[in-house]
Amino acid sequence: MKPQYDENDLTDPPFYLPQFEQAYRYIIDEYEVAPRDTAVFIPCAVRKPYSTSPSHKLFHKVFDEVFAGPDEYHVVIFGTCGTVPAELELMYPFAHYHYMLRNVKDQKIKDDFLKIETDRVAGYLTKTKNTYKKRIAYCIGLFRKAIQQGSEKAGVPVEIYPTQPVIDKLYDADCPFPEGSLSMQAYLDEFKDALIRIRDAK
């Protein structure tokens, strides 16, 4: 059963909300994910639907340059929303919330996010362990930690970019967000190279 619409509480941290747990359970328990060679995990975005955001348009431009068509890969959105196959981006509540984890100062909320999202990533990876042959994620910050820990918990490997050496090279402690943005060219270049290598791997 798909989640019912409830327009309350959607400015609260979404990972606490029952609507998002219900939607996550629908994806894990009922939704059939079509097999693909490669799963590509990218973070959620403030603008909804996700595919209209500047960052996602940039990521999809990279996908279009690397892959011959959408039948070669499957995009999965993850983060404060949980784990969402991209084709479900219009499903409630995924297109109906406004939240930015990056602006949060409360350490307990950050810790809770990491625990909840780690479990949701692990659950999705376990569900799809035979759905994909290869998995790659593009993320920084707490999203990166959630993918790392979720992969370890599920025992399902995920290649994660940008790599730590590239992050360290670009790290700027004087900036509000010292790891920068996934739109930075050096990050994108490394990600694209990794996608090409994964595409061509036998």
Backbone hydrogen bonds, N-H to C=O, Kabsch-Sander energy under -0.5 kcal/mol:
donor,donor_aa,acceptor,acceptor_aa,energy
12,D,9,D,-1.6
16,Y,13,P,-1.9
17,L,13,P,-0.6
17,L,14,P,-0.9
20,F,17,L,-0.6
21,E,17,L,-1.5
22,Q,18,P,-2.7
23,A,19,Q,-2.1
24,Y,20,F,-2.3
25,R,21,E,-2.5
26,Y,22,Q,-2.0
27,I,23,A,-2.0
28,I,24,Y,-2.5
29,D,25,R,-3.2
30,E,26,Y,-2.4
31,Y,26,Y,-2.2
33,V,31,Y,-0.7
34,A,32,E,-0.5
36,R,131,T,-1.5
38,T,72,E,-1.1
39,A,134,K,-2.5
40,V,74,H,-3.0
41,F,39,A,-0.5
41,F,136,I,-3.0
42,I,40,V,-0.5
42,I,76,V,-2.3
44,C,78,F,-1.8
52,T,49,P,-2.2
53,S,50,Y,-2.0
57,K,53,S,-2.3
58,L,54,P,-1.9
59,F,55,S,-2.4
60,H,56,H,-2.8
61,K,57,K,-1.6
62,V,58,L,-1.5
63,F,59,F,-2.1
64,D,60,H,-2.6
65,E,61,K,-1.5
66,V,62,V,-1.5
67,F,63,F,-3.1
72,E,69,G,-1.8
73,Y,70,P,-0.7
74,H,38,T,-2.3
76,V,40,V,-2.7
77,I,84,V,-3.3
78,F,42,I,-1.9
79,G,82,G,-1.7
82,G,79,G,-1.8
84,V,77,I,-3.6
86,A,75,V,-2.6
88,L,85,P,-2.8
89,E,86,A,-1.7
91,M,88,L,-1.9
94,F,91,M,-1.7
95,A,91,M,-0.6
96,H,93,P,-1.9
98,H,10,L,-1.6
103,N,100,M,-1.1
104,V,101,L,-1.9
107,Q,105,K,-0.5
110,K,106,D,-1.7
111,D,107,Q,-2.8
112,D,108,K,-2.7
113,F,109,I,-2.6
114,L,110,K,-2.3
115,K,111,D,-2.1
116,I,112,D,-2.8
117,E,113,F,-3.3
118,T,114,L,-2.0
119,D,115,K,-1.9
120,R,116,I,-2.0
121,V,117,E,-2.9
122,A,118,T,-2.5
123,G,119,D,-2.3
124,Y,120,R,-2.2
125,L,121,V,-2.8
126,T,122,A,-2.3
127,K,123,G,-2.2
128,T,124,Y,-2.1
129,K,126,T,-1.1
131,T,128,T,-1.7
132,Y,128,T,-1.2
133,K,36,R,-0.6
133,K,37,D,-1.5
134,K,37,D,-2.0
136,I,39,A,-2.5
137,A,159,E,-3.0
138,Y,41,F,-2.5
139,C,137,A,-0.5
139,C,161,Y,-2.4
143,F,140,I,-0.9
144,R,140,I,-0.8
145,K,141,G,-1.6
146,A,142,L,-2.4
147,I,143,F,-2.2
148,Q,144,R,-2.5
149,Q,145,K,-2.8
150,G,146,A,-2.6
151,S,147,I,-2.5
152,E,148,Q,-2.1
153,K,149,Q,-2.6
154,A,150,G,-2.3
155,G,151,S,-1.6
156,V,151,S,-1.5
159,E,135,R,-2.4
161,Y,137,A,-2.8
167,I,163,T,-2.2
168,D,164,Q,-3.1
169,K,165,P,-1.9
170,L,166,V,-1.6
171,Y,167,I,-1.1
172,D,178,P,-2.1
175,C,172,D,-1.9
180,G,177,F,-2.6
184,M,181,S,-1.8
188,L,184,M,-2.4
189,D,185,Q,-2.9
190,E,186,A,-1.7
191,F,187,Y,-2.3
192,K,188,L,-2.8
193,D,189,D,-2.3
194,A,190,E,-2.1
195,L,191,F,-2.5
196,I,192,K,-2.3
197,R,193,D,-2.1
198,I,194,A,-2.6
199,R,195,L,-2.7
200,D,196,I,-2.1
201,A,197,R,-0.9
201,A,198,I,-0.6
